[in-house]
Amino acid sequence: MIDRWELIRFQNSDGTNIVEPQTGETPIILNFLENLDFHATTTSNEINGNFTTEQEKLIITNFATTLVSETDWGIMFYEALEAARDPNSLEIIMEFSVSSETLRLSYNENKDMVLIRR
């Protein structure tokens, strides 16, 4: 989990309904650092926070972002984070799995973000 990851697609958990970035789209990069800091960049914005993991759950806390207009790809990313937000704690909670060079973040019961190690 600790590493630099690039978002390559959204999909249903069963592998259907795949959405990939348009050609030439600026990559969305997520960095999970050893000190448990979280940093992400989209075309227009930066996101910072902290994270923990419990069993196979990723919990992003102290989430802060800039709010400049965003591409459709970036909007999908923000919508996925919002769908994973716990209404009580306001933490972003997603199930995760890592296999080889791929990180899968699950949100909204049947949706996944798929990332590759960069």
N, C-alpha and C positions, 0 to 999 in steps of 0.2 A: 504493500500500500504506500509506503514512504517512497516517493519518487515524483517524477514529472510526467503528466499524462495529457494526451490530446483527445478531445471528444471527436469521434469519427461517425457516430450515428445514434439516432433514437430508434427504438423498435419496441414492439410488444414483447413480453417475456417469452412468448412461444416462437420468436424469430420472424414474425410477420409484420407488415406495415412499417417497413424500414424507411427512414428519412435520413438522408445524408446532406452535408453542406453543398451548396452550389460551387461549381468550379471557380477557383480564385478567392473563395471566402477566407477571411483571416481565421486561423485556427483558434478554437477555444482551448486554453491550456489551464490545467489544474495542477498545482504543486502542493503535495503533502510533505511537510518537512519533519525532520526528526524531533524538533522541539515542540511538535504538535501545533505549529502554525499552519494555516491554510491560506493559499493565495491563488487566485484565478484571474485570467484576463480574457476578455472577449474583444471584438473589433473596437468597441468604444469605451469599455468600462473595466474597472478593476474591482475585485472582491477580496476582502481580507477577513480572517477570523481565526478561530481555533477549532481543533477537532479532537475527538477521542474515538476509540473503537471499543465496542462491547460485544463479545462473541462475533457475530457476523453483521453487526450494525455500525454504520458510520454516523457519527453525531457531530454536526457542525454548530459551534456556539460562537457567540460574540461576532455575529455576522454583520459586516458593513460593506457598502458598495457605493460607487459613484453612480450617477443617474443621467447619463448622456443618452441621446437617442440611440437605438440599437438596430442591428440588422434582423431579418427574420430568424436566422440561425441563433443569434444571441437571445432573441425573445423566447425561442423555444427552450433554451437553457435556463433562463430566469423562471419561466413557467414551470419547468421541472423542479427547480429548487423550491418554488412556492408550493407546489403540490406535495412536497415532502415535509413541509413545515408542520410541526406539532402545534396545534392551536393553544395548548396550555402553556408549554414552556417556550414556544417560538423557536426552538431548535430545529434544525433541518436534520431529519433522521431517514437514512436509506439503508437498505440491506446491501451488502457488497460481496463480491467474490472476485478473487484474483486467480487467473490461470495463465501460466506462461507470461506472455507480454500483454495480456488483456485484463482490464478492470471493468467489471459490470456493476453499475449502481442502479438499484431497483427502487422505484417510487410509484406512488399512486396504484398500488396493488398489482398491476400487470404491465407496467412500462419500465423500460430499461434505457439507461444511457450507457453506451459502450465506448470505452476509451482504450487507447494503446499507449504503451510506454514510449516516452520521447526523451 
